[in-house]
Amino acid sequence: MMMPSTIRARITAESYYLGFIPGLLSTVAGTMLAGIGIYRRQTSQLFKELET
């Protein structure tokens, strides 16, 4: 099978939306879940976890 030696990617506006928006949303959602998990813990438990 003959294939060209150079392969070029076609970057369109849709590819930016399909890559950027889900990546941004997943980062924000992960940060929110981690923040909620830390916020619900008691301060004494957080300090105990930091010591070990």
PDBQT receptor file of N, H, CA, C and O in Angstrom, charges set to zero:
ATOM      1  N   MET A   1       0.842  -1.159   0.000  1.00  0.00    +0.000 N 
ATOM      2  CA  MET A   1       0.000   0.000   0.000  1.00  0.00    +0.000 C 
ATOM      3  C   MET A   1       0.899   1.238   0.000  1.00  0.00    +0.000 C 
ATOM      4  O   MET A   1       1.817   1.352   0.812  1.00  0.00    +0.000 OA
ATOM      5  N   MET A   2       0.631   2.127  -0.888  1.00  0.00    +0.000 N 
ATOM      6  H   MET A   2      -0.115   2.035  -1.548  1.00  0.00    +0.000 HD
ATOM      7  CA  MET A   2       1.415   3.367  -0.989  1.00  0.00    +0.000 C 
ATOM      8  C   MET A   2       0.787   4.432  -0.090  1.00  0.00    +0.000 C 
ATOM      9  O   MET A   2      -0.412   4.705  -0.143  1.00  0.00    +0.000 OA
ATOM     10  N   MET A   3       1.653   5.021   0.736  1.00  0.00    +0.000 N 
ATOM     11  H   MET A   3       2.627   4.799   0.779  1.00  0.00    +0.000 HD
ATOM     12  CA  MET A   3       1.190   6.104   1.604  1.00  0.00    +0.000 C 
ATOM     13  C   MET A   3       2.146   7.267   1.467  1.00  0.00    +0.000 C 
ATOM     14  O   MET A   3       3.345   7.064   1.278  1.00  0.00    +0.000 OA
ATOM     15  N   PRO A   4       1.633   8.491   1.559  1.00  0.00    +0.000 N 
ATOM     16  CA  PRO A   4       2.524   9.647   1.479  1.00  0.00    +0.000 C 
ATOM     17  C   PRO A   4       3.454   9.696   2.691  1.00  0.00    +0.000 C 
ATOM     18  O   PRO A   4       3.101   9.219   3.769  1.00  0.00    +0.000 OA
ATOM     19  N   SER A   5       4.612  10.259   2.513  1.00  0.00    +0.000 N 
ATOM     20  H   SER A   5       4.898  10.646   1.637  1.00  0.00    +0.000 HD
ATOM     21  CA  SER A   5       5.582  10.331   3.613  1.00  0.00    +0.000 C 
ATOM     22  C   SER A   5       5.244  11.445   4.600  1.00  0.00    +0.000 C 
ATOM     23  O   SER A   5       5.737  11.441   5.728  1.00  0.00    +0.000 OA
ATOM     24  N   THR A   6       4.415  12.389   4.189  1.00  0.00    +0.000 N 
ATOM     25  H   THR A   6       4.014  12.392   3.273  1.00  0.00    +0.000 HD
ATOM     26  CA  THR A   6       4.018  13.483   5.056  1.00  0.00    +0.000 C 
ATOM     27  C   THR A   6       2.513  13.429   5.276  1.00  0.00    +0.000 C 
ATOM     28  O   THR A   6       1.736  13.389   4.322  1.00  0.00    +0.000 OA
ATOM     29  N   ILE A   7       2.116  13.428   6.531  1.00  0.00    +0.000 N 
ATOM     30  H   ILE A   7       2.747  13.461   7.306  1.00  0.00    +0.000 HD
ATOM     31  CA  ILE A   7       0.691  13.446   6.873  1.00  0.00    +0.000 C 
ATOM     32  C   ILE A   7       0.420  14.770   7.575  1.00  0.00    +0.000 C 
ATOM     33  O   ILE A   7       1.077  15.111   8.559  1.00  0.00    +0.000 OA
ATOM     34  N   ARG A   8      -0.540  15.499   7.066  1.00  0.00    +0.000 N 
ATOM     35  H   ARG A   8      -1.073  15.223   6.267  1.00  0.00    +0.000 HD
ATOM     36  CA  ARG A   8      -0.866  16.815   7.629  1.00  0.00    +0.000 C 
ATOM     37  C   ARG A   8      -2.231  16.768   8.293  1.00  0.00    +0.000 C 
ATOM     38  O   ARG A   8      -3.174  16.181   7.762  1.00  0.00    +0.000 OA
ATOM     39  N   ALA A   9      -2.326  17.387   9.450  1.00  0.00    +0.000 N 
ATOM     40  H   ALA A   9      -1.559  17.864   9.881  1.00  0.00    +0.000 HD
ATOM     41  CA  ALA A   9      -3.600  17.447  10.173  1.00  0.00    +0.000 C 
ATOM     42  C   ALA A   9      -4.394  18.651   9.695  1.00  0.00    +0.000 C 
ATOM     43  O   ALA A   9      -3.843  19.722   9.443  1.00  0.00    +0.000 OA
ATOM     44  N   ARG A  10      -5.675  18.453   9.579  1.00  0.00    +0.000 N 
ATOM     45  H   ARG A  10      -6.122  17.583   9.783  1.00  0.00    +0.000 HD
ATOM     46  CA  ARG A  10      -6.553  19.557   9.211  1.00  0.00    +0.000 C 
ATOM     47  C   ARG A  10      -7.199  20.078  10.489  1.00  0.00    +0.000 C 
ATOM     48  O   ARG A  10      -8.014  19.386  11.100  1.00  0.00    +0.000 OA
ATOM     49  N   ILE A  11      -6.843  21.287  10.895  1.00  0.00    +0.000 N 
ATOM     50  H   ILE A  11      -6.181  21.849  10.399  1.00  0.00    +0.000 HD
ATOM     51  CA  ILE A  11      -7.353  21.868  12.135  1.00  0.00    +0.000 C 
ATOM     52  C   ILE A  11      -8.425  22.879  11.770  1.00  0.00    +0.000 C 
ATOM     53  O   ILE A  11      -8.179  23.833  11.032  1.00  0.00    +0.000 OA
ATOM     54  N   THR A  12      -9.613  22.653  12.297  1.00  0.00    +0.000 N 
ATOM     55  H   THR A  12      -9.813  21.877  12.896  1.00  0.00    +0.000 HD
ATOM     56  CA  THR A  12     -10.734  23.553  12.036  1.00  0.00    +0.000 C 
ATOM     57  C   THR A  12     -11.233  24.118  13.357  1.00  0.00    +0.000 C 
ATOM     58  O   THR A  12     -10.767  23.731  14.428  1.00  0.00    +0.000 OA
ATOM     59  N   ALA A  13     -12.180  25.033  13.267  1.00  0.00    +0.000 N 
ATOM     60  H   ALA A  13     -12.559  25.348  12.396  1.00  0.00    +0.000 HD
ATOM     61  CA  ALA A  13     -12.768  25.613  14.475  1.00  0.00    +0.000 C 
ATOM     62  C   ALA A  13     -13.506  24.549  15.276  1.00  0.00    +0.000 C 
ATOM     63  O   ALA A  13     -13.508  24.586  16.507  1.00  0.00    +0.000 OA
ATOM     64  N   GLU A  14     -14.132  23.604  14.585  1.00  0.00    +0.000 N 
ATOM     65  H   GLU A  14     -14.130  23.574  13.585  1.00  0.00    +0.000 HD
ATOM     66  CA  GLU A  14     -14.838  22.535  15.289  1.00  0.00    +0.000 C 
ATOM     67  C   GLU A  14     -13.894  21.686  16.132  1.00  0.00    +0.000 C 
ATOM     68  O   GLU A  14     -14.249  21.268  17.234  1.00  0.00    +0.000 OA
ATOM     69  N   SER A  15     -12.705  21.431  15.624  1.00  0.00    +0.000 N 
ATOM     70  H   SER A  15     -12.416  21.771  14.729  1.00  0.00    +0.000 HD
ATOM     71  CA  SER A  15     -11.763  20.609  16.390  1.00  0.00    +0.000 C 
ATOM     72  C   SER A  15     -11.308  21.329  17.659  1.00  0.00    +0.000 C 
ATOM     73  O   SER A  15     -11.038  20.682  18.671  1.00  0.00    +0.000 OA
ATOM     74  N   TYR A  16     -11.222  22.652  17.614  1.00  0.00    +0.000 N 
ATOM     75  H   TYR A  16     -11.442  23.177  16.792  1.00  0.00    +0.000 HD
ATOM     76  CA  TYR A  16     -10.898  23.383  18.837  1.00  0.00    +0.000 C 
ATOM     77  C   TYR A  16     -12.026  23.239  19.852  1.00  0.00    +0.000 C 
ATOM     78  O   TYR A  16     -11.778  23.010  21.036  1.00  0.00    +0.000 OA
ATOM     79  N   TYR A  17     -13.264  23.373  19.386  1.00  0.00    +0.000 N 
ATOM     80  H   TYR A  17     -13.465  23.559  18.424  1.00  0.00    +0.000 HD
ATOM     81  CA  TYR A  17     -14.403  23.245  20.299  1.00  0.00    +0.000 C 
ATOM     82  C   TYR A  17     -14.498  21.840  20.867  1.00  0.00    +0.000 C 
ATOM     83  O   TYR A  17     -14.767  21.667  22.055  1.00  0.00    +0.000 OA
ATOM     84  N   LEU A  18     -14.280  20.832  20.025  1.00  0.00    +0.000 N 
ATOM     85  H   LEU A  18     -14.061  20.973  19.060  1.00  0.00    +0.000 HD
ATOM     86  CA  LEU A  18     -14.393  19.452  20.476  1.00  0.00    +0.000 C 
ATOM     87  C   LEU A  18     -13.280  19.071  21.453  1.00  0.00    +0.000 C 
ATOM     88  O   LEU A  18     -13.469  18.165  22.264  1.00  0.00    +0.000 OA
ATOM     89  N   GLY A  19     -12.148  19.727  21.396  1.00  0.00    +0.000 N 
ATOM     90  H   GLY A  19     -11.995  20.463  20.737  1.00  0.00    +0.000 HD
ATOM     91  CA  GLY A  19     -11.056  19.426  22.304  1.00  0.00    +0.000 C 
ATOM     92  C   GLY A  19     -10.980  20.339  23.506  1.00  0.00    +0.000 C 
ATOM     93  O   GLY A  19     -10.690  19.891  24.615  1.00  0.00    +0.000 OA
ATOM     94  N   PHE A  20     -11.237  21.615  23.295  1.00  0.00    +0.000 N 
ATOM     95  H   PHE A  20     -11.473  21.979  22.394  1.00  0.00    +0.000 HD
ATOM     96  CA  PHE A  20     -11.018  22.599  24.352  1.00  0.00    +0.000 C 
ATOM     97  C   PHE A  20     -12.148  22.607  25.381  1.00  0.00    +0.000 C 
ATOM     98  O   PHE A  20     -11.894  22.583  26.585  1.00  0.00    +0.000 OA
ATOM     99  N   ILE A  21     -13.377  22.640  24.914  1.00  0.00    +0.000 N 
ATOM    100  H   ILE A  21     -13.583  22.660  23.936  1.00  0.00    +0.000 HD
ATOM    101  CA  ILE A  21     -14.506  22.770  25.834  1.00  0.00    +0.000 C 
ATOM    102  C   ILE A  21     -14.640  21.547  26.751  1.00  0.00    +0.000 C 
ATOM    103  O   ILE A  21     -14.775  21.733  27.960  1.00  0.00    +0.000 OA
ATOM    104  N   PRO A  22     -14.608  20.303  26.239  1.00  0.00    +0.000 N 
ATOM    105  CA  PRO A  22     -14.667  19.172  27.177  1.00  0.00    +0.000 C 
ATOM    106  C   PRO A  22     -13.470  19.119  28.125  1.00  0.00    +0.000 C 
ATOM    107  O   PRO A  22     -13.619  18.732  29.284  1.00  0.00    +0.000 OA
ATOM    108  N   GLY A  23     -12.305  19.495  27.655  1.00  0.00    +0.000 N 
ATOM    109  H   GLY A  23     -12.184  19.809  26.714  1.00  0.00    +0.000 HD
ATOM    110  CA  GLY A  23     -11.139  19.523  28.534  1.00  0.00    +0.000 C 
ATOM    111  C   GLY A  23     -11.293  20.544  29.640  1.00  0.00    +0.000 C 
ATOM    112  O   GLY A  23     -10.936  20.280  30.788  1.00  0.00    +0.000 OA
ATOM    113  N   LEU A  24     -11.818  21.701  29.305  1.00  0.00    +0.000 N 
ATOM    114  H   LEU A  24     -12.107  21.916  28.373  1.00  0.00    +0.000 HD
ATOM    115  CA  LEU A  24     -12.033  22.741  30.304  1.00  0.00    +0.000 C 
ATOM    116  C   LEU A  24     -13.109  22.320  31.297  1.00  0.00    +0.000 C 
ATOM    117  O   LEU A  24     -12.953  22.510  32.503  1.00  0.00    +0.000 OA
ATOM    118  N   LEU A  25     -14.201  21.747  30.791  1.00  0.00    +0.000 N 
ATOM    119  H   LEU A  25     -14.327  21.593  29.812  1.00  0.00    +0.000 HD
ATOM    120  CA  LEU A  25     -15.281  21.322  31.683  1.00  0.00    +0.000 C 
ATOM    121  C   LEU A  25     -14.836  20.196  32.614  1.00  0.00    +0.000 C 
ATOM    122  O   LEU A  25     -15.212  20.183  33.786  1.00  0.00    +0.000 OA
ATOM    123  N   SER A  26     -14.049  19.261  32.114  1.00  0.00    +0.000 N 
ATOM    124  H   SER A  26     -13.744  19.271  31.161  1.00  0.00    +0.000 HD
ATOM    125  CA  SER A  26     -13.599  18.162  32.973  1.00  0.00    +0.000 C 
ATOM    126  C   SER A  26     -12.632  18.661  34.046  1.00  0.00    +0.000 C 
ATOM    127  O   SER A  26     -12.642  18.155  35.169  1.00  0.00    +0.000 OA
ATOM    128  N   THR A  27     -11.811  19.635  33.718  1.00  0.00    +0.000 N 
ATOM    129  H   THR A  27     -11.803  20.046  32.806  1.00  0.00    +0.000 HD
ATOM    130  CA  THR A  27     -10.897  20.204  34.713  1.00  0.00    +0.000 C 
ATOM    131  C   THR A  27     -11.674  20.913  35.810  1.00  0.00    +0.000 C 
ATOM    132  O   THR A  27     -11.379  20.751  36.994  1.00  0.00    +0.000 OA
ATOM    133  N   VAL A  28     -12.666  21.700  35.412  1.00  0.00    +0.000 N 
ATOM    134  H   VAL A  28     -12.905  21.832  34.450  1.00  0.00    +0.000 HD
ATOM    135  CA  VAL A  28     -13.480  22.429  36.395  1.00  0.00    +0.000 C 
ATOM    136  C   VAL A  28     -14.274  21.454  37.258  1.00  0.00    +0.000 C 
ATOM    137  O   VAL A  28     -14.358  21.631  38.474  1.00  0.00    +0.000 OA
ATOM    138  N   ALA A  29     -14.859  20.425  36.641  1.00  0.00    +0.000 N 
ATOM    139  H   ALA A  29     -14.791  20.281  35.653  1.00  0.00    +0.000 HD
ATOM    140  CA  ALA A  29     -15.651  19.452  37.401  1.00  0.00    +0.000 C 
ATOM    141  C   ALA A  29     -14.766  18.693  38.389  1.00  0.00    +0.000 C 
ATOM    142  O   ALA A  29     -15.178  18.471  39.527  1.00  0.00    +0.000 OA
ATOM    143  N   GLY A  30     -13.576  18.296  37.988  1.00  0.00    +0.000 N 
ATOM    144  H   GLY A  30     -13.241  18.476  37.064  1.00  0.00    +0.000 HD
ATOM    145  CA  GLY A  30     -12.668  17.597  38.892  1.00  0.00    +0.000 C 
ATOM    146  C   GLY A  30     -12.239  18.462  40.059  1.00  0.00    +0.000 C 
ATOM    147  O   GLY A  30     -12.155  17.987  41.192  1.00  0.00    +0.000 OA
ATOM    148  N   THR A  31     -11.970  19.717  39.793  1.00  0.00    +0.000 N 
ATOM    149  H   THR A  31     -12.038  20.103  38.873  1.00  0.00    +0.000 HD
ATOM    150  CA  THR A  31     -11.586  20.640  40.861  1.00  0.00    +0.000 C 
ATOM    151  C   THR A  31     -12.741  20.865  41.826  1.00  0.00    +0.000 C 
ATOM    152  O   THR A  31     -12.541  20.945  43.038  1.00  0.00    +0.000 OA
ATOM    153  N   MET A  32     -13.957  20.966  41.279  1.00  0.00    +0.000 N 
ATOM    154  H   MET A  32     -14.119  20.901  40.295  1.00  0.00    +0.000 HD
ATOM    155  CA  MET A  32     -15.122  21.155  42.143  1.00  0.00    +0.000 C 
ATOM    156  C   MET A  32     -15.347  19.946  43.042  1.00  0.00    +0.000 C 
ATOM    157  O   MET A  32     -15.639  20.104  44.227  1.00  0.00    +0.000 OA
ATOM    158  N   LEU A  33     -15.216  18.740  42.493  1.00  0.00    +0.000 N 
ATOM    159  H   LEU A  33     -14.979  18.611  41.530  1.00  0.00    +0.000 HD
ATOM    160  CA  LEU A  33     -15.415  17.543  43.310  1.00  0.00    +0.000 C 
ATOM    161  C   LEU A  33     -14.361  17.431  44.405  1.00  0.00    +0.000 C 
ATOM    162  O   LEU A  33     -14.676  17.053  45.533  1.00  0.00    +0.000 OA
ATOM    163  N   ALA A  34     -13.116  17.755  44.081  1.00  0.00    +0.000 N 
ATOM    164  H   ALA A  34     -12.859  18.062  43.165  1.00  0.00    +0.000 HD
ATOM    165  CA  ALA A  34     -12.061  17.715  45.092  1.00  0.00    +0.000 C 
ATOM    166  C   ALA A  34     -12.305  18.774  46.166  1.00  0.00    +0.000 C 
ATOM    167  O   ALA A  34     -12.108  18.517  47.353  1.00  0.00    +0.000 OA
ATOM    168  N   GLY A  35     -12.727  19.947  45.751  1.00  0.00    +0.000 N 
ATOM    169  H   GLY A  35     -12.887  20.156  44.786  1.00  0.00    +0.000 HD
ATOM    170  CA  GLY A  35     -13.012  21.012  46.710  1.00  0.00    +0.000 C 
ATOM    171  C   GLY A  35     -14.159  20.659  47.637  1.00  0.00    +0.000 C 
ATOM    172  O   GLY A  35     -14.100  20.937  48.835  1.00  0.00    +0.000 OA
ATOM    173  N   ILE A  36     -15.209  20.045  47.089  1.00  0.00    +0.000 N 
ATOM    174  H   ILE A  36     -15.257  19.819  46.116  1.00  0.00    +0.000 HD
ATOM    175  CA  ILE A  36     -16.345  19.640  47.914  1.00  0.00    +0.000 C 
ATOM    176  C   ILE A  36     -15.912  18.576  48.919  1.00  0.00    +0.000 C 
ATOM    177  O   ILE A  36     -16.323  18.606  50.079  1.00  0.00    +0.000 OA
ATOM    178  N   GLY A  37     -15.078  17.635  48.470  1.00  0.00    +0.000 N 
ATOM    179  H   GLY A  37     -14.743  17.611  47.528  1.00  0.00    +0.000 HD
ATOM    180  CA  GLY A  37     -14.598  16.594  49.373  1.00  0.00    +0.000 C 
ATOM    181  C   GLY A  37     -13.777  17.149  50.520  1.00  0.00    +0.000 C 
ATOM    182  O   GLY A  37     -13.896  16.680  51.652  1.00  0.00    +0.000 OA
ATOM    183  N   ILE A  38     -12.949  18.137  50.243  1.00  0.00    +0.000 N 
ATOM    184  H   ILE A  38     -12.852  18.517  49.324  1.00  0.00    +0.000 HD
ATOM    185  CA  ILE A  38     -12.133  18.744  51.299  1.00  0.00    +0.000 C 
ATOM    186  C   ILE A  38     -12.991  19.624  52.198  1.00  0.00    +0.000 C 
ATOM    187  O   ILE A  38     -12.784  19.659  53.411  1.00  0.00    +0.000 OA
ATOM    188  N   TYR A  39     -13.953  20.337  51.612  1.00  0.00    +0.000 N 
ATOM    189  H   TYR A  39     -14.120  20.309  50.626  1.00  0.00    +0.000 HD
ATOM    190  CA  TYR A  39     -14.790  21.255  52.396  1.00  0.00    +0.000 C 
ATOM    191  C   TYR A  39     -15.657  20.509  53.405  1.00  0.00    +0.000 C 
ATOM    192  O   TYR A  39     -15.939  21.030  54.484  1.00  0.00    +0.000 OA
ATOM    193  N   ARG A  40     -16.077  19.304  53.065  1.00  0.00    +0.000 N 
ATOM    194  H   ARG A  40     -15.847  18.881  52.189  1.00  0.00    +0.000 HD
ATOM    195  CA  ARG A  40     -16.958  18.554  53.967  1.00  0.00    +0.000 C 
ATOM    196  C   ARG A  40     -16.217  17.924  55.140  1.00  0.00    +0.000 C 
ATOM    197  O   ARG A  40     -16.848  17.544  56.126  1.00  0.00    +0.000 OA
ATOM    198  N   ARG A  41     -14.921  17.806  55.061  1.00  0.00    +0.000 N 
ATOM    199  H   ARG A  41     -14.408  18.115  54.260  1.00  0.00    +0.000 HD
ATOM    200  CA  ARG A  41     -14.162  17.215  56.159  1.00  0.00    +0.000 C 
ATOM    201  C   ARG A  41     -13.995  18.214  57.284  1.00  0.00    +0.000 C 
ATOM    202  O   ARG A  41     -14.076  19.426  57.087  1.00  0.00    +0.000 OA
ATOM    203  N   GLN A  42     -13.763  17.679  58.459  1.00  0.00    +0.000 N 
ATOM    204  H   GLN A  42     -13.697  16.694  58.619  1.00  0.00    +0.000 HD
ATOM    205  CA  GLN A  42     -13.524  18.553  59.602  1.00  0.00    +0.000 C 
ATOM    206  C   GLN A  42     -12.064  18.990  59.611  1.00  0.00    +0.000 C 
ATOM    207  O   GLN A  42     -11.185  18.295  59.102  1.00  0.00    +0.000 OA
ATOM    208  N   THR A  43     -11.832  20.139  60.193  1.00  0.00    +0.000 N 
ATOM    209  H   THR A  43     -12.547  20.704  60.606  1.00  0.00    +0.000 HD
ATOM    210  CA  THR A  43     -10.486  20.709  60.197  1.00  0.00    +0.000 C 
ATOM    211  C   THR A  43      -9.499  19.803  60.924  1.00  0.00    +0.000 C 
ATOM    212  O   THR A  43      -8.361  19.646  60.483  1.00  0.00    +0.000 OA
ATOM    213  N   SER A  44      -9.923  19.214  62.022  1.00  0.00    +0.000 N 
ATOM    214  H   SER A  44     -10.848  19.341  62.380  1.00  0.00    +0.000 HD
ATOM    215  CA  SER A  44      -9.007  18.348  62.786  1.00  0.00    +0.000 C 
ATOM    216  C   SER A  44      -8.592  17.132  61.963  1.00  0.00    +0.000 C 
ATOM    217  O   SER A  44      -7.448  16.687  62.053  1.00  0.00    +0.000 OA
ATOM    218  N   GLN A  45      -9.516  16.587  61.158  1.00  0.00    +0.000 N 
ATOM    219  H   GLN A  45     -10.446  16.948  61.085  1.00  0.00    +0.000 HD
ATOM    220  CA  GLN A  45      -9.178  15.437  60.328  1.00  0.00    +0.000 C 
ATOM    221  C   GLN A  45      -8.184  15.836  59.230  1.00  0.00    +0.000 C 
ATOM    222  O   GLN A  45      -7.279  15.066  58.908  1.00  0.00    +0.000 OA
ATOM    223  N   LEU A  46      -8.345  17.017  58.661  1.00  0.00    +0.000 N 
ATOM    224  H   LEU A  46      -9.081  17.642  58.922  1.00  0.00    +0.000 HD
ATOM    225  CA  LEU A  46      -7.426  17.481  57.623  1.00  0.00    +0.000 C 
ATOM    226  C   LEU A  46      -6.011  17.651  58.176  1.00  0.00    +0.000 C 
ATOM    227  O   LEU A  46      -5.038  17.264  57.529  1.00  0.00    +0.000 OA
ATOM    228  N   PHE A  47      -5.898  18.233  59.376  1.00  0.00    +0.000 N 
ATOM    229  H   PHE A  47      -6.688  18.548  59.902  1.00  0.00    +0.000 HD
ATOM    230  CA  PHE A  47      -4.568  18.413  59.964  1.00  0.00    +0.000 C 
ATOM    231  C   PHE A  47      -3.930  17.071  60.302  1.00  0.00    +0.000 C 
ATOM    232  O   PHE A  47      -2.719  16.906  60.161  1.00  0.00    +0.000 OA
ATOM    233  N   LYS A  48      -4.746  16.100  60.753  1.00  0.00    +0.000 N 
ATOM    234  H   LYS A  48      -5.730  16.234  60.868  1.00  0.00    +0.000 HD
ATOM    235  CA  LYS A  48      -4.216  14.791  61.074  1.00  0.00    +0.000 C 
ATOM    236  C   LYS A  48      -3.681  14.107  59.796  1.00  0.00    +0.000 C 
ATOM    237  O   LYS A  48      -2.645  13.444  59.836  1.00  0.00    +0.000 OA
ATOM    238  N   GLU A  49      -4.387  14.272  58.676  1.00  0.00    +0.000 N 
ATOM    239  H   GLU A  49      -5.228  14.811  58.643  1.00  0.00    +0.000 HD
ATOM    240  CA  GLU A  49      -3.925  13.694  57.411  1.00  0.00    +0.000 C 
ATOM    241  C   GLU A  49      -2.655  14.357  56.910  1.00  0.00    +0.000 C 
ATOM    242  O   GLU A  49      -1.824  13.702  56.282  1.00  0.00    +0.000 OA
ATOM    243  N   LEU A  50      -2.491  15.646  57.175  1.00  0.00    +0.000 N 
ATOM    244  H   LEU A  50      -3.166  16.178  57.685  1.00  0.00    +0.000 HD
ATOM    245  CA  LEU A  50      -1.290  16.353  56.748  1.00  0.00    +0.000 C 
ATOM    246  C   LEU A  50      -0.064  15.910  57.537  1.00  0.00    +0.000 C 
ATOM    247  O   LEU A  50       1.046  15.897  57.005  1.00  0.00    +0.000 OA
ATOM    248  N   GLU A  51      -0.258  15.545  58.808  1.00  0.00    +0.000 N 
ATOM    249  H   GLU A  51      -1.160  15.555  59.240  1.00  0.00    +0.000 HD
ATOM    250  CA  GLU A  51       0.874  15.148  59.643  1.00  0.00    +0.000 C 
ATOM    251  C   GLU A  51       1.459  13.814  59.208  1.00  0.00    +0.000 C 
ATOM    252  O   GLU A  51       2.670  13.619  59.320  1.00  0.00    +0.000 OA
ATOM    253  N   THR A  52       0.654  12.904  58.724  1.00  0.00    +0.000 N 
ATOM    254  H   THR A  52      -0.329  13.063  58.634  1.00  0.00    +0.000 HD
ATOM    255  CA  THR A  52       1.153  11.578  58.374  1.00  0.00    +0.000 C 
ATOM    256  C   THR A  52       1.703  11.527  56.977  1.00  0.00    +0.000 C 
ATOM    257  O   THR A  52       2.163  10.475  56.533  1.00  0.00    +0.000 OA
TER     258      THR A  52
